[in-house]
């Protein structure tokens, strides 16, 4: 099917006309002089006796404190004052900050209070406090609670919002007539601040009223202004507070029972083995100074981490998985700057992972070839000085890993696939005025023995004008790989300049990645050897108009060339429009277009070869319903035709969620993708032509179909106890119809001589069931059952339910684990000992 350029352009134009039509009327209002909201300030009151954290503000001292009120709406309509008042007071002593908040409402039925797991907002009201303790207007802490008493906390930085960060603090929430009350105790050990005798912190509060889906801030947060922490008010009155000795230990004990298949020696039958492992370890937090903290994990146990979403990967690039291990998720905002750190490298696939087919060619049979390495310990040191300099050091050690081989005589031996390895990251991040910064990052991997070492050094920066309206930012890095006889060097840089605030925004980006740049020993990069230019224009409407609450639009173009040798590679035009209607349904439409044949240098998998990628366009959209309803729905779809054979891609997903009550909820997700007449790499090898070796690259015309079904459910017993379940089945098949030989000019010629079976039938099934009980602050009991089945064959089963049945009857891994963590705080223990004397 041909896709001529004139046939595509009207679709893009229509999309842009619709976007322009939506915001033409409110654009006139945008020319009015904006309302100026003065920065607010609140004074904290020092107390000699701490209030009881019970959700009842009945101590007389609360009435003596200043009141923060007159909150301003941020969504869905930025600007109006709140109708139902919020009143917040702050107290402090030598140990903690105390927050008391009273949220007025019309009736208890108007206060949504769905129960959830920690850090899960769900369909509920909430109240939160934000503290910029160094007042650098970039970095902050956030603490939240819901009317059901569910705790949430987050870190804020130039990387955005990080909900994986957890602290140990106290909160209590309680209904009070038609209102609800939230009371916090945030110990100084949970935050970091400078040593000045008189402290001034950035401060903001937020209230979410879910019945109307209205969000309010105490100090106005304008969505048209770039940044978040830079829009806080101030907290004054903090005098003579000092960071305490911060020392906490979290020892754990665990028991893991596994039942897994193995290949019986000398036969093709599969048997089962069972193991029981009982172990323990410890996490340590120690305050090196008032600003810096040492985090250590000794003998970490990741057996209870959620299973990865395995997929059939036919691309030339590795599959990138989410990070689910707590140690690598919490407090890593410094280390993630610049996207130089991909934590799954640590404890991931061994660097010298064996290729089974190559070993067979050498006369060896691979008996055991572990896919993961084991981390022995990890250490993080992080903090920020009073002058705004953030310092972070991350270090992890991974032990040796071995594969088991068998020779022709049946003798078995081990071969090292991962040497003892040290991973290290060092970050220096200096906060500057006007929401700006400069950052230095170094990553280093050192391996024992002859395996190569690696190093990367990068710099990031952002400079904005005083009004934070225009900014220039960028990054650059150099990668090094040290072999015994040589060193590979590579570099990359990126510069972006533009208007970052206001209704109309734009930016231009220039980026270069050299052909030898390789950060993948501790980072992840899919494509190098490219230089790109991108222009992006956007117009956003933040105030309600017509039937919409807001509207976001953007158009842009990307132009890419090879870095070495300099040659055209890719050209893309794109446009997006999405918004939320006044009934809180959200919808969006996007269109991408590649109007000329482009050059794919990666799919052939052979250096110097390329595939002439056909012209195509991609149109898609989504609809999301109101999450306040018991039944809510997310739907998305996508269609992408190519000017090659009958090639086209169709994808669709639907995700309904049903809230039975405030404790029980289910969510189902169905997604499918059909790639009809897809063209892709099948094989490559050296062939003989006139006595000379000739490189042959084989492409296949194939149909690739994928279906994923995921069912999730949760029952929340209380704000400290929950039972969650997640079951996922994924099936993908690739059926090859014809084969082609790729020419050195990137064209495809029919190849009737190639007859290998390249069909693939892939199934993955996982169940994760977790019972969690937070029986004390920072202390938890968790019981986890995990079931995993992974199967790949060259015999395609065409029917879905046949695959489900066959998968469930296949060999499977089962694990059942119990883990107990207990949080021990030095100051708390010291108090208890003193009280007993």
VOGU-3710 file (C-alpha; in Angstrom, 3 decimals, decimal comma):
1> xxxxxxxxxx> 0,000/0,000/0,000  1,441/3,329/-1,100  1,284/6,204/1,354  1,867/9,348/-0,741  2,845/12,495/1,108  -0,164/14,564/-0,142  -2,542/12,001/1,398  -0,939/12,383/4,811  -0,592/16,141/5,009  -4,357/16,861/5,184
11> xxxxxxxxxx> -4,619/14,661/8,282  -1,867/16,575/10,030  -3,392/19,875/8,966  -6,814/18,800/10,270  -5,289/17,927/13,630  -3,635/21,316/13,867  -6,814/23,144/12,785  -8,777/21,359/15,518  -6,187/22,366/18,087  -6,210/25,974/16,883
21> xxxxxxxxxx> -10,015/26,045/16,910  -10,087/24,873/20,513  -7,856/27,632/21,837  -8,715/30,543/19,534  -11,348/31,938/21,920  -9,384/31,648/25,163  -6,254/32,892/23,433  -7,800/36,352/23,455  -8,256/36,146/27,232  -4,632/35,058/27,606
31> xxxxxxxxxx> -3,602/38,528/26,410  -5,112/40,064/29,532  -2,702/41,116/32,216  -2,138/38,076/34,446  -3,151/38,198/38,098  -0,128/38,557/40,393  -0,263/36,384/43,514  2,092/37,614/46,258  4,388/35,081/47,878  2,985/33,950/51,232
41> xxxxxxxxxx> 4,852/33,459/54,482  4,042/31,501/57,640  5,777/31,638/61,019  6,260/28,405/62,950  5,695/28,389/66,700  8,237/26,804/69,047  6,683/24,637/71,759  8,089/23,098/74,901  5,721/20,143/74,904  5,001/18,168/71,756
51> xxxxxxxxxx> 1,344/17,656/70,785  -0,060/14,149/70,686  -0,380/12,852/67,127  -3,970/11,599/67,253  -5,790/13,559/64,569  -7,406/15,827/67,155  -6,093/19,381/67,418  -7,304/19,878/70,980  -4,043/21,083/72,565  -4,186/24,774/73,434
61> xxxxxxxxxx> -0,861/25,407/71,714  -2,429/24,825/68,304  -4,629/27,878/68,798  -1,573/30,053/69,452  0,070/29,297/66,099  -0,324/31,355/62,941  -2,855/30,023/60,441  -2,127/29,366/56,775  -5,375/29,681/54,822  -6,866/31,184/51,653
71> xxxxxxxxxx> -5,713/28,344/49,397  -5,786/28,955/45,642  -7,078/26,480/43,087  -4,523/24,891/40,778  -6,787/22,441/38,966  -8,995/22,222/37,087  -9,232/26,049/37,018  -6,043/27,842/38,117  -6,634/30,991/40,153  -9,947/30,980/42,092
81> xxxxxxxxxx> -9,852/30,912/45,913  -11,125/27,814/47,693  -14,782/27,755/48,748  -14,362/25,273/51,606  -11,576/26,717/53,776  -8,386/24,928/54,791  -6,529/25,958/57,947  -2,948/24,829/58,637  -0,670/25,490/61,612  2,974/24,565/62,182
91> xxxxxxxxxx> 4,719/23,925/65,501  8,260/22,780/66,167  10,594/21,786/68,972  14,118/20,380/69,215  13,095/17,087/67,614  10,460/17,590/64,942  8,098/19,725/62,886  4,395/19,349/63,735  1,655/20,097/61,224  -2,021/20,430/62,040
101> xxxxxxxxxx> -4,501/20,857/59,196  -8,274/21,299/59,296  -10,117/20,763/56,013  -13,672/22,139/56,078  -16,281/20,452/53,882  -20,060/20,251/53,455  -20,657/16,658/54,608  -18,782/13,440/55,343  -20,103/11,990/52,077  -18,128/14,677/50,261
111> xxxxxxxxxx> -14,865/13,446/51,800  -13,515/10,611/49,642  -11,431/8,196/51,710  -10,549/5,087/49,723  -7,968/2,895/51,438  -4,782/2,106/49,605  -1,258/0,842/50,014  1,537/3,199/51,040  2,292/5,850/48,384  -0,941/5,027/46,536
121> xxxxxxxxxx> -3,361/7,948/46,323  -6,281/6,133/44,742  -9,698/7,814/44,648  -9,398/9,947/47,764  -8,946/13,364/49,273  -5,494/14,170/50,626  -3,483/16,873/52,356  0,251/17,435/51,916  3,094/19,664/53,013  6,156/20,528/50,890
131> xxxxxxxxxx> 9,428/21,611/52,527  12,301/23,201/50,588  14,671/23,021/53,546  17,663/24,605/51,761  15,470/27,210/50,060  17,221/26,588/46,741  13,860/26,490/44,880  14,745/23,193/43,180  14,838/20,418/45,812  12,123/19,586/48,352
141> xxxxxxxxxx> 10,451/16,931/50,501  6,732/16,107/50,368  4,596/14,428/53,067  0,934/13,514/52,551  -1,937/11,715/54,217  -5,465/10,804/53,198  -8,601/10,901/55,384  -8,164/7,111/55,734  -4,681/7,650/57,198  -2,681/6,329/54,236
151> xxxxxxxxxx> 0,824/7,832/54,190  2,622/9,098/51,117  5,996/10,810/50,749  8,113/12,020/47,848  11,272/13,892/46,866  11,310/16,779/44,396  14,289/17,794/42,283  15,200/18,919/38,779  14,408/15,313/37,791  10,779/15,797/38,858
161> xxxxxxxxxx> 8,743/13,904/41,447  10,088/10,699/43,034  7,446/8,658/44,895  9,846/5,773/45,569  11,503/7,753/48,381  10,316/6,702/51,842  10,885/8,256/55,251  9,848/7,281/58,768  7,394/9,828/60,188  4,055/9,882/61,983
171> xxxxxxxxxx> 0,605/10,975/60,866  -2,986/10,572/61,921  -6,199/11,569/60,172  -9,707/11,738/61,579  -13,177/12,828/60,486  -14,639/15,636/62,590  -18,276/16,347/61,797  -18,412/17,658/58,249  -14,632/18,251/58,236  -11,489/16,164/58,439
181> xxxxxxxxxx> -8,221/16,690/60,284  -4,637/15,702/59,445  -1,838/15,817/61,989  1,850/15,187/61,199  5,034/14,716/63,152  8,038/14,988/60,831  11,234/14,289/62,789  14,360/16,156/61,779  15,943/12,761/61,100  13,566/12,373/58,125
191> xxxxxxxxxx> 14,745/15,538/56,352  17,984/17,434/55,739  18,662/21,117/56,431  21,515/23,529/57,046  23,095/24,627/60,286  22,120/28,316/60,347  20,751/29,494/63,716  17,735/31,097/61,964  16,236/28,934/59,244  14,080/30,065/56,315
201> xxxxxxxxxx> 12,559/27,226/54,308  10,462/27,082/51,196  6,930/25,983/52,130  3,726/24,973/50,423  0,608/23,010/51,293  -1,755/21,144/49,005  -5,304/19,959/49,458  -7,074/17,640/47,044  -10,879/17,577/47,159  -11,690/14,491/45,134
211> xxxxxxxxxx> -15,483/14,903/45,042  -14,961/17,890/42,734  -11,475/16,888/41,541  -10,165/20,251/42,652  -6,582/20,702/43,803  -5,531/23,715/45,901  -2,167/25,140/46,946  -1,551/27,591/49,758  0,998/29,515/47,658  -0,299/29,642/44,103
221> xxxxxxxxxx> 1,292/27,197/41,647  0,749/28,437/38,103  0,814/25,592/35,530  2,024/28,076/32,903  5,232/28,685/34,895  8,103/26,252/34,514  9,039/24,519/37,756  7,318/23,588/40,991  9,531/24,156/44,036  10,294/27,679/42,781
231> xxxxxxxxxx> 6,613/28,559/43,365  6,562/27,931/47,131  5,975/30,406/49,940  8,292/30,637/52,962  8,407/29,186/56,462  10,053/31,406/59,093  10,528/31,343/62,841  12,690/28,214/62,969  15,400/29,075/65,463  18,217/27,055/67,001
241> xxxxxxxxxx> 17,218/23,700/65,552  19,918/21,138/64,956  20,058/17,959/62,955  20,018/15,015/65,383  22,294/12,025/65,368  20,731/10,024/62,569  21,368/6,330/63,034  18,860/3,637/62,211  19,174/-0,078/61,617  16,658/-2,187/59,738
251> xxxxxxxxxx> 17,606/-5,837/60,155  15,586/-8,443/58,317  15,129/-12,189/58,385  13,617/-14,104/55,492  12,649/-17,601/54,497  12,267/-18,489/50,820  10,888/-21,826/49,609  11,292/-22,559/45,892  9,911/-25,291/43,693  11,409/-25,216/40,218
261> xxxxxxxxxx> 11,946/-27,467/37,162  15,258/-28,926/36,023  16,387/-31,128/33,181  17,133/-34,635/34,392  20,635/-35,797/33,574  20,857/-38,065/30,556  17,278/-37,519/29,422  14,759/-35,065/28,022  12,279/-35,265/30,885  11,854/-32,435/33,330
271> xxxxxxxxxx> 11,895/-33,002/37,042  11,381/-30,661/39,983  13,606/-29,546/42,808  12,732/-27,804/46,054  14,934/-25,481/48,093  14,482/-23,727/51,414  16,753/-20,785/52,157  16,726/-18,948/55,460  18,796/-15,795/55,657  19,068/-12,284/56,887
281> xxxxxxxxxx> 20,672/-8,956/56,298  20,480/-5,343/57,295  19,942/-1,834/56,006  21,847/0,930/57,795  21,251/4,702/57,718  23,789/6,967/59,389  23,931/10,743/59,399  27,542/11,590/58,610  26,767/15,279/59,206  23,708/17,500/59,365
291> xxxxxxxxxx> 23,476/17,322/55,572  24,830/13,934/54,506  23,525/10,419/55,028  25,113/7,032/54,552  22,769/4,273/53,342  24,022/0,695/53,265  22,421/-2,612/52,444  24,227/-5,735/53,588  23,346/-9,061/51,967  20,300/-7,658/50,154
301> xxxxxxxxxx> 17,331/-9,897/49,410  15,267/-9,098/46,308  13,245/-12,317/46,236  9,983/-10,420/46,834  10,416/-7,886/44,035  7,594/-7,745/41,475  8,155/-9,881/38,369  9,287/-8,235/35,138  6,959/-7,892/32,163  8,700/-10,297/29,800
311> xxxxxxxxxx> 8,101/-9,755/26,064  9,162/-11,259/22,751  11,933/-8,989/21,502  12,673/-9,195/17,760  14,371/-5,813/17,636  18,143/-5,205/17,550  17,936/-3,560/20,981  17,770/-5,021/24,463  14,572/-4,976/26,507  14,550/-2,271/29,152
321> xxxxxxxxxx> 12,877/-3,297/32,410  11,521/-1,152/35,215  13,406/-0,985/38,491  11,402/-2,579/41,313  14,138/-3,125/43,924  13,672/-0,666/46,817  17,381/0,031/47,375  17,758/1,230/43,774  14,529/3,247/43,846  14,768/5,205/47,083
331> xxxxxxxxxx> 16,801/8,388/47,319  18,418/8,089/43,897  17,288/11,406/42,394  20,884/12,665/42,339  22,208/9,533/40,653  19,530/9,577/37,941  20,455/13,026/36,668  21,293/12,975/32,975  19,960/9,416/32,495  23,477/7,989/32,726
341> xxxxxxxxxx> 22,438/5,360/35,310  20,437/2,228/34,483  20,320/0,408/37,803  19,276/-2,921/36,269  22,893/-3,352/35,147  23,709/-4,139/38,787  22,631/-7,697/39,419  21,634/-8,062/35,771  22,840/-10,288/32,917  26,513/-11,348/33,311
351> xxxxxxxxxx> 28,884/-9,365/31,127  30,240/-12,589/29,588  26,898/-14,393/29,366  27,376/-17,511/27,248  26,018/-17,926/23,734  24,694/-21,496/23,718  25,043/-21,968/19,947  28,660/-20,803/19,963  29,483/-23,156/22,830  27,898/-26,048/20,915
361> xxxxxxxxxx> 30,069/-25,218/17,909  33,060/-25,541/20,240  31,862/-28,943/21,403  30,308/-27,989/24,734  26,755/-28,279/26,013  25,454/-25,506/28,250  23,922/-27,085/31,363  23,357/-23,956/33,451  23,745/-20,340/32,345  22,357/-17,945/35,013
371> xxxxxxxxxx> 20,686/-14,807/33,700  21,367/-12,752/36,813  24,280/-11,856/39,045  24,101/-11,408/42,812  24,757/-8,115/44,553  26,820/-8,525/47,721  26,369/-5,047/49,182  25,443/-1,498/48,261  26,253/1,915/49,694  24,837/5,392/49,082
381> xxxxxxxxxx> 26,124/8,675/50,485  24,039/11,703/49,601  23,162/15,153/50,833  23,293/18,856/50,104  25,370/21,601/51,702  24,064/24,937/52,916  25,422/26,559/49,736  23,284/24,273/47,568  25,935/21,754/46,531  24,457/18,270/46,303
391> xxxxxxxxxx> 26,933/15,410/46,654  26,139/11,768/45,967  28,274/8,638/45,945  26,782/5,270/45,044  28,729/2,019/45,232  27,716/-1,609/44,743  29,659/-4,864/44,574  28,506/-7,849/42,528  29,951/-11,300/43,134  31,292/-13,816/40,635
401> xxxxxxxxxx> 28,871/-15,802/38,513  29,519/-19,092/36,751  27,920/-21,150/34,007  28,108/-24,951/33,896  29,280/-26,682/30,707  29,565/-30,318/29,662  32,065/-31,686/27,143  31,641/-34,612/24,743  32,796/-37,123/27,382  30,179/-35,952/29,868
411> xxxxxxxxxx> 32,633/-34,067/32,072  31,166/-30,954/33,652  33,041/-27,810/34,577  32,307/-24,186/35,490  33,141/-21,156/33,399  33,135/-17,632/34,832  30,594/-15,342/33,168  30,824/-12,418/35,613  33,974/-11,452/37,513  33,885/-9,720/40,881
421> xxxxxxxxxx> 32,707/-6,233/39,890  32,542/-2,829/41,554  30,022/-0,237/40,320  30,420/3,385/41,370  28,636/6,682/40,679  29,725/10,122/41,913  27,551/13,219/41,443  28,178/16,900/42,229  25,060/19,020/41,705  25,205/22,773/42,350
431> xxxxxxxxxx> 21,890/24,614/42,604  21,931/28,119/41,120  19,572/31,069/41,068  16,507/31,204/38,829  15,781/27,472/38,909  19,191/26,728/37,348  21,936/24,206/38,099  25,190/22,652/36,949  25,982/18,972/37,537  29,014/16,705/37,198
441> xxxxxxxxxx> 28,428/12,933/36,946  30,970/10,104/36,880  30,141/6,408/36,524  32,783/3,722/36,840  32,793/-0,070/36,477  35,847/-2,059/37,578  36,026/-5,796/36,969  38,536/-8,217/38,416  40,696/-10,094/35,927  40,996/-9,592/32,198
451> xxxxxxxxxx> 37,441/-8,348/31,519  37,474/-4,699/30,451  36,716/-1,744/32,758  34,545/1,245/31,896  34,202/4,899/32,838  31,907/7,788/31,912  32,121/11,475/32,820  29,226/13,800/32,102  28,221/17,425/32,674  24,694/18,869/32,792
461> xxxxxxxxxx> 23,534/22,463/33,074  20,462/24,654/33,024  20,456/28,451/32,969  17,184/30,399/33,071  16,517/34,126/33,079  15,256/35,892/36,191  11,599/35,553/35,167  12,131/31,832/34,409  10,639/32,446/30,993  13,568/31,473/28,785
471> xxxxxxxxxx> 16,172/28,790/29,435  19,075/26,975/27,892  20,035/23,530/29,088  22,198/20,680/27,919  24,532/17,860/28,727  27,708/16,270/27,457  29,576/13,093/28,290  32,619/11,046/27,371  32,628/7,245/27,633  35,736/5,102/27,993
481> xxxxxxxxxx> 36,255/1,352/27,844  39,657/0,090/28,970  40,787/-3,159/27,361  44,125/-4,872/27,997  45,572/-3,533/24,736  43,402/-0,553/23,806  40,924/2,086/24,943  37,609/2,946/23,275  36,575/6,593/23,564  33,230/8,121/22,641
491> xxxxxxxxxx> 31,322/11,320/23,296  27,863/12,850/23,235  26,375/16,290/23,794  22,976/17,959/23,648  21,933/21,614/23,805  18,342/22,881/24,078  17,224/26,513/24,047  13,739/27,943/24,171  10,805/29,541/25,947  9,774/27,391/28,917
501> xxxxxxxxxx> 6,869/29,294/30,509  3,620/30,793/29,274  0,822/29,554/27,028  3,068/29,486/23,967  6,366/27,626/24,397  9,059/26,469/22,004  12,480/24,883/21,993  15,188/23,866/19,580  17,463/20,925/20,365  20,769/19,913/18,797
511> xxxxxxxxxx> 22,289/16,586/19,846  25,256/14,453/18,803  26,121/10,870/19,762  29,390/9,632/18,301  29,774/6,196/16,735  32,025/5,059/19,606  29,975/6,443/22,504  28,909/3,534/24,737  27,543/4,124/28,274  25,957/0,678/28,569
521> xxxxxxxxxx> 28,165/-0,760/31,304  26,189/1,264/33,869  23,724/3,136/31,657  21,481/2,307/28,736  21,556/3,644/25,179  19,804/2,048/22,227  21,221/4,003/19,296  24,484/5,863/18,829  26,278/7,310/15,779  23,674/9,984/15,176
531> xxxxxxxxxx> 23,238/13,746/15,130  19,760/15,216/15,419  17,977/18,566/15,232  14,491/18,984/16,689  12,094/21,929/16,690  9,092/21,781/19,014  6,266/24,329/19,269  3,469/24,077/21,820  0,433/26,069/22,842  -1,316/25,172/26,086
541> xxxxxxxxxx> -4,589/26,487/27,489  -4,852/26,168/31,262  -8,208/27,896/31,830  -11,590/26,265/31,059  -13,291/27,211/27,795  -16,005/25,764/25,586  -16,487/22,196/26,897  -12,876/21,780/27,957  -11,055/22,309/31,239  -7,641/22,511/29,567
551> xxxxxxxxxx> -5,906/21,815/26,284  -2,313/20,912/25,400  -1,048/20,997/21,807  2,331/20,677/20,147  3,859/20,192/16,717  7,439/19,500/15,784  9,979/17,991/13,458  13,095/15,857/13,888  15,914/15,589/11,362  18,683/13,026/11,910
561> xxxxxxxxxx> 21,953/12,210/10,159  24,676/9,699/10,829  27,639/11,000/12,787  30,230/8,867/10,970  30,086/8,828/7,996  27,902/11,896/7,586  24,744/10,717/5,797  20,990/11,272/5,957  19,201/8,956/8,400  15,692/10,060/9,377
571> xxxxxxxxxx> 13,013/12,767/9,080  9,888/12,871/11,259  7,008/15,347/11,599  4,650/15,045/14,555  1,667/16,678/16,197  -0,299/16,093/19,397  -3,439/17,484/20,959  -4,969/16,368/24,256  -7,185/17,814/26,925  -9,721/17,207/29,672
581> xxxxxxxxxx> -13,429/17,880/29,242  -15,642/19,415/31,907  -17,054/15,978/32,752  -13,438/14,952/33,527  -13,094/12,708/30,498  -9,647/13,118/28,972  -8,840/12,476/25,319  -5,929/12,898/22,978  -4,875/12,511/19,360  -1,378/12,157/17,914
591> xxxxxxxxxx> 0,055/11,899/14,414  3,613/11,079/13,323  4,786/11,092/9,736  7,932/9,888/7,942  7,372/11,303/4,433  10,591/9,997/2,836  12,430/6,681/2,885  14,837/6,642/5,785  17,930/4,637/6,629  17,830/2,011/9,378
601> xxxxxxxxxx> 21,411/1,148/10,284  20,492/-1,060/13,236  18,027/-3,691/11,994  20,606/-5,485/9,730  22,785/-6,252/12,815  25,929/-6,003/10,623  28,212/-2,966/10,802  27,998/-0,703/7,769  24,773/-2,218/6,413  21,432/-0,452/6,355
611> xxxxxxxxxx> 17,814/-1,093/5,427  15,801/1,454/3,434  12,840/1,989/5,738  9,561/2,742/3,896  7,540/5,938/4,203  4,742/5,728/6,755  2,512/7,643/9,064  1,182/6,833/12,522  -2,130/8,028/13,931  -3,414/7,211/17,385
621> xxxxxxxxxx> -5,455/8,420/20,300  -6,718/7,713/23,794  -9,752/8,252/26,013  -9,739/8,168/29,830  -12,901/8,393/31,917  -13,559/9,966/35,314  -11,727/8,009/38,042  -14,234/9,135/40,679  -16,753/6,640/39,290  -16,889/3,076/40,553
631> xxxxxxxxxx> -16,231/1,925/36,985  -13,575/3,824/35,048  -11,978/3,065/31,709  -8,816/3,840/29,733  -8,840/3,090/25,990  -6,115/3,704/23,413  -5,528/2,743/19,808  -2,982/3,222/17,049  -2,758/2,618/13,296  0,461/2,788/11,254
641> xxxxxxxxxx> 0,514/1,940/7,513  3,688/1,684/5,388  4,374/2,025/1,655  5,661/-1,564/1,516  3,553/-4,625/0,611  0,418/-4,586/2,790  2,501/-3,629/5,801  0,655/-1,995/8,672  0,541/-2,044/12,466  -2,589/-1,947/14,596
651> xxxxxxxxxx> -2,531/-1,693/18,376  -5,327/-1,416/20,888  -5,637/-1,440/24,663  -8,484/-1,222/27,129  -8,122/-1,030/30,884  -11,286/-0,988/33,007  -11,032/-0,561/36,769  -13,831/-1,280/39,224  -13,921/-0,041/42,787  -16,229/-2,346/44,732
661> xxxxxxxxxx> -15,894/-0,237/47,866  -13,230/1,749/49,698  -11,288/-1,449/50,466  -11,675/-3,691/47,419  -10,661/-2,820/43,871  -9,962/-4,688/40,627  -8,242/-3,599/37,435  -7,999/-5,472/34,154  -5,722/-4,548/31,274  -5,969/-5,977/27,763
671> xxxxxxxxxx> -3,560/-4,955/25,020  -2,908/-6,286/21,544  -0,593/-5,427/18,685  -0,770/-6,857/15,167  2,085/-6,183/12,759  0,923/-7,379/9,358  3,558/-7,952/6,656  6,192/-6,712/9,038  9,688/-6,726/7,592  12,625/-7,498/9,855
681> xxxxxxxxxx> 15,929/-9,219/10,422  15,878/-13,033/10,335  19,493/-14,248/10,019  23,021/-13,353/8,943  25,978/-15,552/8,019  29,001/-15,838/5,746  28,468/-17,702/2,463  30,888/-18,742/-0,269  30,713/-17,077/-3,684  33,361/-18,015/-6,229
691> xxxxxxxxxx> 35,536/-19,259/-3,417  35,275/-15,990/-1,510  33,336/-15,441/1,743  30,287/-13,255/1,240  28,208/-11,645/3,972  24,530/-12,482/3,687  21,805/-10,695/5,673  18,363/-12,280/5,516  15,148/-10,365/6,179  11,761/-11,984/6,604
701> xxxxxxxxxx> 8,240/-10,944/5,690  6,266/-11,922/8,779  3,131/-11,417/10,804  3,814/-10,609/14,442  0,877/-10,761/16,842  1,007/-10,021/20,563  -1,658/-10,182/23,269  -1,268/-9,337/26,972  -3,880/-9,830/29,693  -3,224/-8,498/33,181
711> xxxxxxxxxx> -5,562/-8,759/36,156  -4,773/-6,831/39,338  -6,682/-6,674/42,569  -6,253/-5,323/46,072  -8,018/-5,645/49,386  -6,919/-3,091/51,961  -7,634/-4,204/55,522  -6,428/-0,930/57,042  -4,011/1,876/56,288  -1,217/-0,464/57,451
721> xxxxxxxxxx> -2,298/-3,845/56,090  -3,018/-4,927/52,524  -3,335/-7,903/50,192  -2,529/-7,351/46,517  -2,468/-9,695/43,529  -1,240/-9,329/39,971  -1,506/-11,997/37,258  -0,212/-11,458/33,729  -0,196/-13,646/30,626  1,631/-12,474/27,515
731> xxxxxxxxxx> 1,581/-14,310/24,183  3,421/-13,302/21,035  3,982/-15,184/17,801  5,995/-14,394/14,699  5,099/-16,310/11,528  7,428/-15,894/8,538  5,967/-15,985/5,008  8,893/-15,223/2,704  12,568/-14,370/2,963  14,629/-11,677/1,280
741> xxxxxxxxxx> 18,304/-10,941/0,924  19,395/-7,464/1,930  21,697/-5,785/-0,564  24,521/-3,464/0,362  22,344/-0,648/-1,059  19,627/-1,353/1,521  17,164/-2,948/-0,886  15,461/-6,345/-0,458  15,630/-9,090/-3,111  13,534/-12,287/-2,912
751> xxxxxxxxxx> 15,601/-15,253/-1,648  14,173/-18,667/-2,498  17,220/-20,570/-1,184  16,807/-19,701/2,507  14,573/-22,276/4,185  15,310/-22,102/7,919  12,385/-22,067/10,317  12,461/-18,687/12,060  8,938/-18,850/13,505  8,622/-18,012/17,188
761> xxxxxxxxxx> 5,894/-18,772/19,712  6,480/-17,022/23,045  4,464/-17,228/26,270  5,111/-15,625/29,652  2,907/-16,075/32,706  3,433/-14,515/36,136  1,511/-14,289/39,389  2,591/-12,001/42,240  0,548/-12,095/45,438  1,684/-9,921/48,352
771> xxxxxxxxxx> 0,437/-9,578/51,907  2,009/-6,599/53,698  1,606/-5,399/57,280  3,320/-2,243/58,531  3,125/-3,171/62,203  5,251/-0,223/63,394  6,835/2,856/61,766  9,404/1,584/59,253  8,748/-2,065/60,218  7,017/-4,565/57,972
781> xxxxxxxxxx> 6,008/-8,198/57,598  5,526/-9,330/54,003  4,425/-12,683/52,650  4,835/-13,208/48,894  3,864/-15,983/46,511  5,296/-15,835/43,006  4,634/-18,114/40,064  6,517/-17,831/36,767  6,348/-19,671/33,434  8,480/-18,713/30,446
791> xxxxxxxxxx> 8,267/-20,644/27,195  9,654/-20,095/23,682  9,192/-22,517/20,776  9,490/-22,550/16,994  6,156/-24,379/16,667  3,496/-21,676/16,468  0,169/-22,324/18,181  -2,298/-20,080/16,327  -5,083/-19,948/18,937  -4,907/-17,918/22,110
801> xxxxxxxxxx> -6,614/-20,352/24,488  -4,453/-23,222/23,219  -1,447/-21,159/24,291  -2,975/-20,428/27,694  -3,719/-24,115/28,289  -0,308/-25,266/27,095  1,475/-22,593/29,149  -0,323/-23,436/32,380  0,563/-27,131/31,954  4,254/-26,328/31,316
811> xxxxxxxxxx> 7,056/-26,471/33,910  6,817/-23,545/36,278  8,731/-21,833/39,032  7,014/-21,301/42,370  8,377/-19,386/45,315  6,903/-18,594/48,714  8,710/-16,144/50,947  8,268/-14,510/54,342  10,260/-11,436/55,278  10,310/-9,448/58,504
821> xxxxxxxxxx> 11,951/-6,011/58,732  12,228/-4,135/62,005  13,157/-0,455/62,156  15,427/0,528/65,042  16,081/4,223/65,611  18,960/5,152/67,901  17,252/8,221/69,378  14,057/6,308/70,139  16,005/3,518/71,825  17,957/6,086/73,815
831> xxxxxxx> 14,721/7,681/75,059  13,326/4,335/76,135  16,479/3,487/78,036  16,423/6,849/79,825  12,774/6,463/80,781  13,507/3,096/82,408  16,232/4,498/84,610
//
